[in-house]
């Protein structure tokens, strides 16, 4: 019975992300990893004992800890990607500010 709730939550999350992409509030590139996470969540909701099998494959004694490790790795990956994009955007902002300053000084000199 609990699996049905997790299946519903997974499907709702997939629908939400796809609607945000359709409204152009979320890029397709960014939504890819979130969709993969929600599909994995749906898979684990349908087949809850697959995490036990994966834990045995990796040699982990307590299967829920494997799930937490996967979540932590996923969130660190997303955080790293976002930090990288922020750094790139900051460089572009600095370059644009410099170009605007140069254009303002050109306009000011032409008025004289």
URWO-V218382 format. One line per field, one symbol per residue. phi: phi as a letter, one per 40 degrees, with the letter a starting at -180 (. if undefined). A space follows every 10 residues. Layout:
phi = ???
This chain:
phi = .ccccccccc cccccccccc cccgcacccc cdcccccccc ccccccbccc ccccccccgb cbdccccccc cccccccccc cccccccccc cccccccccc cccccccccc cc
